[in-house]
Amino acid sequence: MEILSGLARMLIGWPGIITAIVLVSFGIYSKRIWLIILGTIFTLPISWYLGSTPKFRYIMYALPIFFVGSALAIKLGKNILAWILTLPYVGVVVWLGFTVVFQ
């Protein structure tokens, strides 16, 4: 039971968030779509968790879709668009990090 609890904390917490960003960034850089999709899977737990709060109700459910858009952009050869589509998730995570640290 403790293993499942630790795994849930890892996927929902900061390790899962950072892993998602690293996987998607490396996937875009190396043009490997499967890494972007794996990073998208890592965004799902935190998106669903924060999406159930009143402050993030609408935006957090949509953020994994931007990573799927990045994978499609890589498939179509639009590298700049793929990087741009990562900015909403990174922006929300950076804002969340600042509010956690400075409050």
Contacts in CASP RR format, 6 or more apart in sequence:
PFRMAT RR
TARGET T0000
AUTHOR 0000-0000-0000
METHOD contacts of the structure
MODEL  1
MEILSGLARMLIGWPGIITAIVLVSFGIYSKRIWLIILGTIFTLPISWYL
GSTPKFRYIMYALPIFFVGSALAIKLGKNILAWILTLPYVGVVVWLGFTV
VFQ
8 45 0 8 1.000
10 16 0 8 1.000
11 42 0 8 1.000
11 45 0 8 1.000
11 46 0 8 1.000
12 45 0 8 1.000
12 46 0 8 1.000
12 49 0 8 1.000
13 46 0 8 1.000
16 42 0 8 1.000
16 45 0 8 1.000
16 46 0 8 1.000
17 42 0 8 1.000
17 43 0 8 1.000
17 46 0 8 1.000
17 93 0 8 1.000
19 39 0 8 1.000
19 42 0 8 1.000
20 39 0 8 1.000
20 40 0 8 1.000
20 42 0 8 1.000
20 43 0 8 1.000
20 46 0 8 1.000
20 67 0 8 1.000
20 89 0 8 1.000
21 86 0 8 1.000
21 89 0 8 1.000
21 90 0 8 1.000
21 93 0 8 1.000
23 35 0 8 1.000
23 36 0 8 1.000
23 38 0 8 1.000
23 39 0 8 1.000
23 42 0 8 1.000
24 35 0 8 1.000
24 36 0 8 1.000
24 39 0 8 1.000
24 40 0 8 1.000
24 67 0 8 1.000
24 70 0 8 1.000
24 86 0 8 1.000
25 86 0 8 1.000
26 32 0 8 1.000
26 35 0 8 1.000
27 33 0 8 1.000
27 35 0 8 1.000
27 36 0 8 1.000
27 74 0 8 1.000
28 36 0 8 1.000
28 70 0 8 1.000
28 74 0 8 1.000
28 79 0 8 1.000
28 82 0 8 1.000
28 83 0 8 1.000
28 86 0 8 1.000
31 74 0 8 1.000
31 79 0 8 1.000
33 71 0 8 1.000
33 74 0 8 1.000
33 75 0 8 1.000
36 67 0 8 1.000
36 70 0 8 1.000
36 71 0 8 1.000
36 74 0 8 1.000
36 82 0 8 1.000
37 67 0 8 1.000
37 68 0 8 1.000
37 71 0 8 1.000
39 67 0 8 1.000
40 64 0 8 1.000
40 67 0 8 1.000
40 68 0 8 1.000
40 71 0 8 1.000
43 63 0 8 1.000
43 64 0 8 1.000
43 67 0 8 1.000
43 89 0 8 1.000
44 64 0 8 1.000
46 60 0 8 1.000
47 60 0 8 1.000
47 61 0 8 1.000
47 63 0 8 1.000
47 64 0 8 1.000
48 60 0 8 1.000
48 61 0 8 1.000
50 56 0 8 1.000
50 60 0 8 1.000
50 96 0 8 1.000
51 57 0 8 1.000
51 59 0 8 1.000
51 60 0 8 1.000
51 61 0 8 1.000
56 92 0 8 1.000
59 88 0 8 1.000
59 92 0 8 1.000
60 92 0 8 1.000
63 88 0 8 1.000
63 89 0 8 1.000
63 92 0 8 1.000
64 89 0 8 1.000
66 85 0 8 1.000
66 86 0 8 1.000
66 88 0 8 1.000
66 89 0 8 1.000
67 85 0 8 1.000
67 86 0 8 1.000
67 89 0 8 1.000
69 82 0 8 1.000
69 85 0 8 1.000
70 81 0 8 1.000
70 82 0 8 1.000
70 83 0 8 1.000
70 85 0 8 1.000
70 86 0 8 1.000
71 82 0 8 1.000
73 79 0 8 1.000
73 81 0 8 1.000
73 82 0 8 1.000
73 85 0 8 1.000
74 82 0 8 1.000
END
